[in-house]
Amino acid sequence: MPNTPKSDRHFCAVITVPDPDNMPVSSYAEKGGTLQLRTDTHQYPNFVIEFQGHSPSVGAQKQFPGSEEKPVVIRLDTVGEYKYTVQHIHKDGTCKDSGPFMFYVYPCKGCR
């Protein structure tokens, strides 16, 4: 039987919110870690993440605003499958929506 190392550190994820004209993927992290979302384009310097249904963070907040200077950081408190959309806010103030995207929070493997 393999030796499984134990750690107090949880797996975290960083997601770059892409230009809405070049969309990607789904992602995952572990409970107790964090999810960080940041923008990848100067054309859309601000954005709002909105979870469809429940958020992976404790509390009722479902919308999380972010920008080039201030990424969204969410503590992952609940295991599950989550969907979120992104409202990209252009420099001229117009908006473009994308998603929904999938995000998975798994139990922490190897945590004490």
Secondary structure, 3 states (H helix, E strand, C coil): CCCCCCECCCCCEEEEECCCCCCCCCEEEECCCEEEEEECCCCCCEEEEEEECCCCCCCCCCEEEEECCCCEEEECCCCEEEEEEEEEECCCCCEEEEEEEEEEEECCCCEC
